[in-house]
Amino acid sequence: MVTGPALLERITVNPKIFGGKPILRGRRLAVEHVLGMLATGDSPETILKGYPWLEPDDIRACLLYARRLVGHERVEPAITDNGT
């Protein structure tokens, strides 16, 4: 299980994907989408089944990212450009 700052390394931004919104590991899944699924009652297990490449630590990273934003902590996702 990944913790702390290493967990947040899973959150990235790419100006070419969703207009630079935070995404998971450079893939086309926005952090806000995962948080939205959790907020509407989807379990982490259901989300993981829907996205086979997703890992439990990705969901934890989304929650940590949201907690830090709500706590007004500075969060700077890594900018990536993986050619997409």
ZADO-167382 format. One record per residue: z, y, x of N, C-alpha, C in turn; residue in one letter; residue number from 1. Coordinates in steps of 0.001 Angstrom, whole numbers, m for minus. Each point is the difference from the previous one (the first is absolute). Example, Ala and Ser with C-alpha at 12.3 -4.5 7.8 and 13.67 -1.06 7.14 Angstrom:
<node n_z="7800" n_y="m5690" n_x="13190" ca_z="0" ca_y="1190" ca_x="m890" c_z="0" c_y="1200" c_x="900" lumlum="a" volum="1"/>
<node n_z="m720" n_y="1050" n_x="m350" ca_z="60" ca_y="1190" ca_x="820" c_z="730" c_y="1090" c_x="m770" lumlum="s" volum="2"/>
REM end
This chain:
<node n_z="0" n_y="m1173" n_x="854" ca_z="0" ca_y="1173" ca_x="m854" c_z="0" c_y="1237" c_x="901" lumlum="m" volum="1"/>
<node n_z="m927" n_y="882" n_x="m261" ca_z="m121" ca_y="1254" ca_x="738" c_z="960" c_y="1015" c_x="m615" lumlum="v" volum="2"/>
<node n_z="573" n_y="883" n_x="844" ca_z="928" ca_y="997" ca_x="m525" c_z="m304" c_y="1378" c_x="571" lumlum="t" volum="3"/>
<node n_z="624" n_y="1014" n_x="m608" ca_z="m31" ca_y="1375" ca_x="493" c_z="m1376" c_y="561" c_x="269" lumlum="g" volum="4"/>
<node n_z="m118" n_y="743" n_x="1116" ca_z="m1266" ca_y="672" ca_x="315" c_z="m1183" c_y="m962" c_x="109" lumlum="p" volum="5"/>
<node n_z="236" n_y="m1212" n_x="486" ca_z="m1092" ca_y="m973" ca_x="110" c_z="m564" c_y="m345" c_x="m1379" lumlum="a" volum="6"/>
<node n_z="853" n_y="m5" n_x="m1000" ca_z="m453" ca_y="m283" ca_x="m1360" c_z="m955" c_y="1085" c_x="m473" lumlum="l" volum="7"/>
<node n_z="297" n_y="1239" n_x="333" ca_z="m862" ca_y="1113" ca_x="m424" c_z="m1349" c_y="18" c_x="722" lumlum="l" volum="8"/>
<node n_z="m142" n_y="m740" n_x="1087" ca_z="m1291" ca_y="m81" ca_x="680" c_z="m1046" c_y="m683" c_x="m869" lumlum="e" volum="9"/>
<node n_z="433" n_y="m679" n_x="m1036" ca_z="m929" ca_y="m643" ca_x="m931" c_z="m675" c_y="1033" c_x="m915" lumlum="r" volum="10"/>
<node n_z="585" n_y="1178" n_x="m97" ca_z="m552" ca_y="1060" ca_x="m835" c_z="m899" c_y="861" c_x="877" lumlum="i" volum="11"/>
<node n_z="m1264" n_y="105" n_x="m392" ca_z="m965" ca_y="785" ca_x="769" c_z="m765" c_y="924" c_x="m943" lumlum="t" volum="12"/>
<node n_z="m752" n_y="899" n_x="583" ca_z="m932" ca_y="829" ca_x="m772" c_z="m1356" c_y="m48" c_x="693" lumlum="v" volum="13"/>
<node n_z="m1023" n_y="66" n_x="m803" ca_z="m1365" ca_y="56" ca_x="497" c_z="m728" c_y="968" c_x="m912" lumlum="n" volum="14"/>
<node n_z="m489" n_y="1121" n_x="542" ca_z="m677" ca_y="987" ca_x="m846" c_z="m1152" c_y="m579" c_x="m818" lumlum="p" volum="15"/>
<node n_z="m545" n_y="m1138" n_x="420" ca_z="m1133" ca_y="m620" ca_x="m703" c_z="439" c_y="m915" c_x="m1135" lumlum="k" volum="16"/>
<node n_z="1294" n_y="m247" n_x="m114" ca_z="501" ca_y="m898" ca_x="m1049" c_z="937" c_y="787" c_x="m902" lumlum="i" volum="17"/>
<node n_z="m331" n_y="71" n_x="m1275" ca_z="812" ca_y="689" ca_x="m1015" c_z="357" c_y="1424" c_x="411" lumlum="f" volum="18"/>
<node n_z="m918" n_y="669" n_x="667" ca_z="205" ca_y="1397" ca_x="363" c_z="1171" c_y="236" c_x="935" lumlum="g" volum="19"/>
<node n_z="363" n_y="m1017" n_x="777" ca_z="1086" ca_y="153" ca_x="959" c_z="1385" c_y="m285" c_x="m551" lumlum="g" volum="20"/>
<node n_z="80" n_y="m588" n_x="m1205" ca_z="1311" ca_y="m377" ca_x="m539" c_z="573" c_y="m1148" c_x="833" lumlum="k" volum="21"/>
<node n_z="1318" n_y="m128" n_x="54" ca_z="600" ca_y="m1103" ca_x="749" c_z="m444" c_y="m1351" c_x="m555" lumlum="p" volum="22"/>
<node n_z="m386" n_y="m876" n_x="906" ca_z="m476" ca_y="m1340" ca_x="m356" c_z="738" c_y="m1030" c_x="858" lumlum="i" volum="23"/>
<node n_z="m206" n_y="m1256" n_x="m328" ca_z="647" ca_y="m1071" ca_x="748" c_z="m933" c_y="m588" c_x="1048" lumlum="l" volum="24"/>
<node n_z="422" n_y="98" n_x="1237" ca_z="m670" ca_y="m619" ca_x="1143" c_z="m1502" c_y="254" c_x="33" lumlum="r" volum="25"/>
<node n_z="m407" n_y="1209" n_x="m360" ca_z="m1405" ca_y="363" ca_x="73" c_z="m873" c_y="m622" c_x="m1079" lumlum="g" volum="26"/>
<node n_z="606" n_y="m689" n_x="m937" ca_z="m754" ca_y="m669" ca_x="m1070" c_z="m92" c_y="911" c_x="m1220" lumlum="r" volum="27"/>
<node n_z="m822" n_y="m376" n_x="m926" ca_z="m214" ca_y="791" ca_x="m1216" c_z="1036" c_y="m327" c_x="m1067" lumlum="r" volum="28"/>
<node n_z="1250" n_y="203" n_x="347" ca_z="1097" ca_y="m128" ca_x="m959" c_z="964" c_y="1138" c_x="289" lumlum="l" volum="29"/>
<node n_z="71" n_y="938" n_x="m934" ca_z="843" ca_y="1187" ca_x="186" c_z="1468" c_y="m334" c_x="m241" lumlum="a" volum="30"/>
<node n_z="853" n_y="643" n_x="770" ca_z="1442" ca_y="m140" ca_x="m178" c_z="375" c_y="332" c_x="m1445" lumlum="v" volum="31"/>
<node n_z="m594" n_y="1061" n_x="m545" ca_z="346" ca_y="392" ca_x="m1367" c_z="m373" c_y="m1089" c_x="m1002" lumlum="e" volum="32"/>
<node n_z="m1025" n_y="m781" n_x="283" ca_z="m396" ca_y="m1075" ca_x="m904" c_z="1070" c_y="m1101" c_x="m2" lumlum="h" volum="33"/>
<node n_z="473" n_y="m365" n_x="1182" ca_z="1054" ca_y="m1018" ca_x="84" c_z="1261" c_y="493" c_x="m704" lumlum="v" volum="34"/>
<node n_z="376" n_y="1249" n_x="250" ca_z="1182" ca_y="559" ca_x="m660" c_z="m186" c_y="40" c_x="m1515" lumlum="l" volum="35"/>
<node n_z="m1201" n_y="316" n_x="m451" ca_z="m287" ca_y="18" ca_x="m1428" c_z="141" c_y="m1375" c_x="m624" lumlum="g" volum="36"/>
<node n_z="m485" n_y="m1031" n_x="706" ca_z="136" ca_y="m1362" ca_x="m515" c_z="1469" c_y="m392" c_x="m100" lumlum="m" volum="37"/>
<node n_z="780" n_y="345" n_x="1018" ca_z="1438" ca_y="m299" ca_x="m48" c_z="674" c_y="755" c_x="m1142" lumlum="l" volum="38"/>
<node n_z="m382" n_y="1261" n_x="m187" ca_z="610" ca_y="838" ca_x="m1044" c_z="m298" c_y="m517" c_x="m1397" lumlum="a" volum="39"/>
<node n_z="m1140" n_y="m648" n_x="m191" ca_z="m337" ca_y="m517" ca_x="m1327" c_z="534" c_y="m1406" c_x="m229" lumlum="t" volum="40"/>
<node n_z="753" n_y="m519" n_x="987" ca_z="656" ca_y="m1280" ca_x="m213" c_z="m595" c_y="m1194" c_x="717" lumlum="g" volum="41"/>
<node n_z="m1083" n_y="203" n_x="741" ca_z="m546" ca_y="m1126" ca_x="761" c_z="990" c_y="m393" c_x="1088" lumlum="d" volum="42"/>
<node n_z="180" n_y="m1274" n_x="180" ca_z="889" ca_y="m474" ca_x="1056" c_z="m753" c_y="5" c_x="1329" lumlum="s" volum="43"/>
<node n_z="717" n_y="44" n_x="1103" ca_z="m677" ca_y="m109" ca_x="1291" c_z="m844" c_y="m1273" c_x="98" lumlum="p" volum="44"/>
<node n_z="487" n_y="m1082" n_x="m578" ca_z="m742" ca_y="m1258" ca_x="32" c_z="m1339" c_y="129" c_x="m719" lumlum="e" volum="45"/>
<node n_z="m4" n_y="676" n_x="m1146" ca_z="m1244" ca_y="207" ca_x="m753" c_z="m977" c_y="837" c_x="812" lumlum="t" volum="46"/>
<node n_z="498" n_y="1045" n_x="629" ca_z="m858" ca_y="870" ca_x="815" c_z="m581" c_y="m784" c_x="1172" lumlum="i" volum="47"/>
<node n_z="821" n_y="m811" n_x="648" ca_z="m468" ca_y="m797" ca_x="1131" c_z="m1069" c_y="m1003" c_x="m423" lumlum="l" volum="48"/>
<node n_z="130" n_y="m556" n_x="m1197" ca_z="m1020" ca_y="m927" ca_x="m499" c_z="m1324" c_y="716" c_x="m259" lumlum="k" volum="49"/>
<node n_z="74" n_y="1252" n_x="m439" ca_z="m1209" ca_y="761" ca_x="m290" c_z="m736" c_y="503" c_x="1234" lumlum="g" volum="50"/>
<node n_z="701" n_y="82" n_x="1114" ca_z="m575" ca_y="477" ca_x="1260" c_z="371" c_y="m1003" c_x="1090" lumlum="y" volum="51"/>
<node n_z="m816" n_y="m1038" n_x="191" ca_z="348" ca_y="m1086" ca_x="925" c_z="289" c_y="450" c_x="1437" lumlum="p" volum="52"/>
<node n_z="m563" n_y="1101" n_x="427" ca_z="215" ca_y="485" ca_x="1371" c_z="1317" c_y="763" c_x="141" lumlum="w" volum="53"/>
<node n_z="586" n_y="384" n_x="m1138" ca_z="1225" ca_y="795" ca_x="2" c_z="1188" c_y="m861" c_x="430" lumlum="l" volum="54"/>
<node n_z="954" n_y="616" n_x="691" ca_z="1202" ca_y="m696" ca_x="467" c_z="1233" c_y="663" c_x="m614" lumlum="e" volum="55"/>
<node n_z="1090" n_y="m747" n_x="m142" ca_z="1222" ca_y="593" ca_x="m562" c_z="425" c_y="1282" c_x="725" lumlum="p" volum="56"/>
<node n_z="m171" n_y="52" n_x="1315" ca_z="371" ca_y="1203" ca_x="739" c_z="m862" c_y="1202" c_x="m385" lumlum="d" volum="57"/>
<node n_z="m1205" n_y="m230" n_x="m498" ca_z="m832" ca_y="1114" ca_x="m474" c_z="650" c_y="665" c_x="m1213" lumlum="d" volum="58"/>
<node n_z="523" n_y="m805" n_x="m906" ca_z="662" ca_y="545" ca_x="m1188" c_z="1276" c_y="724" c_x="413" lumlum="i" volum="59"/>
<node n_z="743" n_y="m582" n_x="917" ca_z="1210" ca_y="656" ca_x="507" c_z="m362" c_y="1324" c_x="669" lumlum="r" volum="60"/>
<node n_z="m1113" n_y="39" n_x="716" ca_z="m431" ca_y="1241" ca_x="656" c_z="m283" c_y="1083" c_x="m1036" lumlum="a" volum="61"/>
<node n_z="m619" n_y="m359" n_x="m1106" ca_z="m272" ca_y="965" ca_x="m1070" c_z="1299" c_y="576" c_x="m549" lumlum="c" volum="62"/>
<node n_z="976" n_y="m859" n_x="m211" ca_z="1285" ca_y="456" ca_x="m533" c_z="728" c_y="897" c_x="1000" lumlum="l" volum="63"/>
<node n_z="m28" n_y="m353" n_x="1266" ca_z="633" ca_y="827" ca_x="1022" c_z="m699" c_y="1349" c_x="116" lumlum="l" volum="64"/>
<node n_z="m1319" n_y="m8" n_x="m51" ca_z="m780" ca_y="1233" ca_x="58" c_z="390" c_y="924" c_x="m1154" lumlum="y" volum="65"/>
<node n_z="69" n_y="m556" n_x="m1206" ca_z="372" ca_y="793" ca_x="m1180" c_z="1424" c_y="533" c_x="121" lumlum="a" volum="66"/>
<node n_z="921" n_y="m824" n_x="487" ca_z="1382" ca_y="447" ca_x="155" c_z="95" c_y="1157" c_x="983" lumlum="r" volum="67"/>
<node n_z="m739" n_y="m79" n_x="1069" ca_z="41" ca_y="1085" ca_x="979" c_z="m618" c_y="1279" c_x="m552" lumlum="r" volum="68"/>
<node n_z="m1061" n_y="m127" n_x="m777" ca_z="m593" ca_y="1196" ca_x="m605" c_z="958" c_y="641" c_x="m993" lumlum="l" volum="69"/>
<node n_z="645" n_y="m808" n_x="m809" ca_z="952" ca_y="519" ca_x="m977" c_z="1188" c_y="634" c_x="721" lumlum="v" volum="70"/>
<node n_z="376" n_y="m568" n_x="1135" ca_z="1108" ca_y="537" ca_x="785" c_z="m410" c_y="1175" c_x="873" lumlum="g" volum="71"/>
<node n_z="m1223" n_y="471" n_x="m165" ca_z="m541" ca_y="1138" ca_x="734" c_z="1" c_y="m203" c_x="1509" lumlum="h" volum="72"/>
<node n_z="m177" n_y="m1254" n_x="410" ca_z="m122" ca_y="m281" ca_x="1420" c_z="m1457" c_y="151" c_x="407" lumlum="e" volum="73"/>
<node n_z="m229" n_y="351" n_x="1219" ca_z="m1370" ca_y="164" ca_x="493" c_z="m618" c_y="m1382" c_x="199" lumlum="r" volum="74"/>
<node n_z="m1172" n_y="m200" n_x="m593" ca_z="m719" ca_y="m1256" ca_x="115" c_z="m1428" c_y="320" c_x="404" lumlum="v" volum="75"/>
<node n_z="m441" n_y="m561" n_x="1099" ca_z="m1368" ca_y="228" ca_x="476" c_z="m693" c_y="m1324" c_x="210" lumlum="e" volum="76"/>
<node n_z="m782" n_y="m468" n_x="m979" ca_z="m722" ca_y="m1258" ca_x="168" c_z="m1035" c_y="145" c_x="1106" lumlum="p" volum="77"/>
<node n_z="m282" n_y="m1108" n_x="644" ca_z="m1026" ca_y="m26" ca_x="1036" c_z="m1369" c_y="215" c_x="m633" lumlum="a" volum="78"/>
<node n_z="m839" n_y="803" n_x="644" ca_z="m1364" ca_y="230" ca_x="m487" c_z="m901" c_y="m1061" c_x="636" lumlum="i" volum="79"/>
<node n_z="m741" n_y="m682" n_x="m855" ca_z="m894" ca_y="m1040" ca_x="496" c_z="m1419" c_y="269" c_x="m452" lumlum="t" volum="80"/>
<node n_z="m927" n_y="m527" n_x="726" ca_z="m1408" ca_y="19" ca_x="m390" c_z="m587" c_y="m1297" c_x="487" lumlum="d" volum="81"/>
<node n_z="72" n_y="m998" n_x="m868" ca_z="m441" ca_y="m1323" ca_x="393" c_z="m1468" c_y="m259" c_x="m336" lumlum="n" volum="82"/>
<node n_z="m774" n_y="1087" n_x="m102" ca_z="m1424" ca_y="m140" ca_x="m225" c_z="m421" c_y="m226" c_x="m1430" lumlum="g" volum="83"/>
<node n_z="917" n_y="192" n_x="m958" ca_z="m367" ca_y="m211" ca_x="m1397" c_z="m417" c_y="1294" c_x="m649" lumlum="t" volum="84"/>
REM end
